[in-house]
Amino acid sequence: MKRFDFPLVSDVLFYGVACWFFTLGIMRYYRLPTAICITIATLISLALAISLYLLISRKHRRAALGKREREKKNALMLHLTLERPERIRTALISTYTADGKECRADGDALNIDGEIVVPLFTMQPVSADAVALLLREYGETPFVIACNELTPEAQSLLGSFGRKFWNGNDIYETFSRTETIPEQLICGEIPRKTARAKLVRAFSKKNARPFFVSGLLLLFMSLFTFFPTYYLVTGSILLASSVFVRALGYA
């Protein structure tokens, strides 16, 4: 079943509602009958909403796909960072063998198609100091660092000595292409925020001031609009919410 795209729907709904009120206000300004105003405003807002949905749905799908790919890559990199060294080497050998390369263990490193590959998966980007230690250890022997990410200084140091590196994007692309991503990843299923957790966050005491200011602005704007009821009701609700959140909200 296709996942419900809430950001897309919320964007389209927002623009449609805004268009409806804007169109209704203009026509009511010219004293047109209420029924005609509501009908025309509804048709125009529906046409705008449908057009926008068709225009931006592809963009939202691309963004969602990119986000899912980033989440998968980050989960794999975290797994490789937390996994034991011997299992990391086994996983890399399996992946690059499936990619048609000759692989074997070489001490704490790997030999992939004649290149020495040093796995160095860390939570923080690999520093220039870590690269300097490897340069000292391997001397004139060429090697490749397989890592999540390198600091700019580390990249510059590697380039100065003609050494290469594979970052997280390169490694994930190989794992994904060869379909060798482990089924069970360490911390692969990180719990997402539930609706209750988001509601609790919305009613934090820190939100009392934004609610209060927004409510005052809406009540002030009701003095200058053709339809003050909406602003009066919404502003009053926000003011009441600010008092409630301030008194009973979560710290």
C-alpha positions in Angstrom: 0.0 0.0 0.0 1.3 3.4 -0.9 2.4 5.4 2.1 0.2 8.5 2.9 2.2 11.5 2.0 1.2 13.9 4.8 3.6 16.8 3.9 2.3 16.9 0.3 -1.4 16.8 1.4 -0.8 19.5 4.1 0.9 21.8 1.6 -1.9 21.4 -1.0 -4.5 21.8 1.7 -2.8 25.0 3.0 -2.6 26.6 -0.4 -6.2 25.6 -1.2 -7.6 27.0 2.0 -5.6 30.2 1.6 -6.9 30.6 -2.0 -10.4 30.0 -0.8 -10.4 32.7 1.8 -8.5 35.1 -0.5 -11.0 34.6 -3.3 -14.0 34.8 -1.0 -12.7 38.1 0.5 -12.2 39.7 -2.9 -15.7 38.8 -4.1 -17.4 39.8 -0.9 -15.6 43.2 -1.2 -17.6 43.7 -4.4 -20.8 42.8 -2.6 -21.6 39.7 -4.6 -24.2 37.3 -3.3 -22.8 34.9 -0.6 -23.8 31.7 -2.4 -22.1 32.8 -5.6 -19.0 33.8 -3.7 -18.7 30.5 -1.9 -19.3 28.5 -5.0 -16.7 30.4 -7.1 -14.2 30.4 -4.3 -14.6 26.6 -3.8 -14.1 25.9 -7.5 -11.1 28.1 -7.9 -9.4 26.7 -4.7 -10.1 23.1 -5.9 -8.6 23.9 -9.3 -5.6 25.4 -7.7 -5.2 22.5 -5.2 -5.4 19.8 -8.0 -2.9 21.7 -10.2 -0.5 22.1 -7.3 -0.8 18.4 -6.4 0.1 17.4 -9.9 3.0 19.9 -10.0 4.7 19.1 -6.7 3.8 15.5 -6.1 6.8 14.3 -8.2 9.1 16.6 -6.2 7.8 15.2 -2.9 8.2 11.6 -4.1 11.8 12.4 -5.1 12.5 14.0 -1.7 10.9 11.0 0.1 13.0 8.5 -1.9 16.1 10.5 -1.2 15.3 10.5 2.5 14.6 6.8 2.6 17.9 6.1 0.9 19.8 8.3 3.4 18.1 6.5 6.3 19.2 3.1 4.8 22.7 4.4 4.3 22.9 5.8 7.8 21.6 2.6 9.3 24.3 0.6 7.4 27.1 2.9 8.4 26.0 2.8 12.0 25.9 -1.0 11.8 29.5 -1.1 10.5 30.6 1.4 13.1 29.2 -0.7 16.0 30.0 -4.2 14.6 33.0 -6.2 15.6 36.1 -5.8 13.3 36.1 -9.5 12.1 32.5 -9.3 11.2 33.1 -6.0 9.3 35.8 -7.7 7.3 33.5 -10.6 6.6 30.7 -8.4 5.4 33.0 -6.4 3.1 34.6 -9.5 1.6 31.1 -10.9 0.9 30.0 -7.6 -0.7 33.0 -7.0 -2.9 33.1 -10.7 -3.9 29.5 -10.4 -5.0 30.7 -7.3 -7.0 33.1 -9.5 -9.0 36.3 -8.6 -7.2 38.9 -10.8 -5.6 38.9 -10.3 -1.8 40.7 -11.8 1.1 41.6 -10.8 4.7 45.0 -9.3 5.2 45.5 -9.0 9.0 43.3 -6.1 10.2 42.8 -4.9 6.6 41.5 -6.4 3.3 43.1 -7.1 0.0 40.6 -6.2 -2.7 41.8 -6.7 -6.3 45.4 -6.1 -5.1 44.6 -3.0 -3.1 45.0 -2.8 0.7 41.7 -1.6 2.1 41.6 -0.5 5.8 38.2 -0.4 7.4 37.9 2.6 9.7 34.3 3.2 10.5 33.8 5.8 13.3 31.0 7.9 14.6 32.9 11.1 13.9 34.6 11.8 10.6 38.1 10.3 10.4 40.6 12.9 11.5 44.0 13.8 10.0 45.7 12.3 13.0 44.1 8.9 12.3 45.3 9.2 8.7 48.8 10.1 9.8 48.9 7.0 11.9 48.0 4.8 8.9 50.6 6.6 6.7 53.2 5.9 9.3 52.1 2.3 9.6 52.0 1.4 5.9 54.8 3.7 4.8 55.2 3.5 1.0 52.6 0.8 0.6 49.5 2.2 -1.1 46.2 1.7 0.8 42.5 2.7 0.7 40.5 3.8 3.7 36.9 2.5 3.9 35.1 4.9 6.3 31.9 6.8 6.9 33.4 10.2 6.3 36.7 12.1 6.4 37.4 15.6 7.7 38.6 18.1 5.0 42.1 18.0 6.6 42.2 14.2 6.4 41.1 14.3 2.7 43.8 16.8 2.0 46.5 14.7 3.8 45.5 11.6 1.9 45.6 13.5 -1.4 49.0 14.8 -0.6 50.3 11.2 -0.4 48.3 9.9 -3.3 46.1 7.6 -1.2 42.4 7.0 -1.8 39.3 6.5 0.4 35.8 5.1 0.1 33.2 7.1 2.0 29.8 6.0 3.2 28.1 6.8 -0.1 30.5 4.6 -2.1 30.2 1.7 0.4 26.4 1.9 0.6 26.1 2.0 -3.2 28.1 -1.2 -3.4 26.1 -3.0 -0.7 22.9 -1.8 -2.3 23.9 -2.8 -5.8 25.0 -6.3 -4.8 22.0 -6.7 -2.4 24.2 -7.7 0.4 23.0 -5.3 3.1 22.6 -7.5 6.3 19.0 -8.3 7.2 19.7 -7.6 10.9 21.4 -4.3 11.5 22.6 -3.1 14.8 20.1 -0.3 15.8 18.6 -0.8 12.4 15.1 -0.2 13.7 15.3 3.1 15.7 11.8 3.9 17.1 10.2 6.9 15.5 8.4 9.6 17.4 4.8 8.6 18.1 1.8 10.9 17.8 1.6 11.2 21.5 5.3 12.2 21.8 4.7 14.9 19.2 1.6 16.1 21.0 3.6 16.3 24.3 6.3 18.3 22.5 3.6 20.7 21.1 2.4 21.4 24.6 5.8 22.3 26.0 5.9 25.3 28.3 8.3 27.0 25.8 5.4 27.2 23.3 3.3 29.4 25.6 4.9 32.6 24.3 4.5 31.8 20.5 0.8 30.9 21.2 0.3 34.1 23.1 1.9 36.3 20.5 0.1 34.6 17.6 -3.2 34.9 19.4 -2.7 38.6 20.0 -1.8 39.2 16.4 -4.9 37.4 15.1 -7.1 39.4 17.5 -5.5 42.6 16.3 -5.9 41.6 12.6 -9.7 41.0 13.2 -10.0 44.8 13.4 -9.0 45.2 9.8 -10.6 42.2 8.0 -13.9 41.7 6.2 -14.5 38.4 8.1 -13.3 39.0 11.7 -15.0 35.9 13.1 -12.2 33.6 12.0 -9.5 35.7 13.6 -11.5 36.3 16.8 -12.1 32.6 17.3 -8.6 31.4 16.3 -7.0 34.2 18.3 -9.0 33.4 21.4 -8.2 29.7 21.1 -4.5 30.5 20.8 -4.6 32.8 23.8 -6.4 30.1 25.9 -3.9 27.5 24.7 -1.0 29.8 25.8 -2.5 30.0 29.3 -3.2 26.3 29.4 0.3 25.4 28.2 1.9 27.8 30.6 0.0 26.5 33.6 -0.2 22.7 32.8 2.3 22.1 30.0 5.5 20.0 30.1 8.7 21.7 31.1 
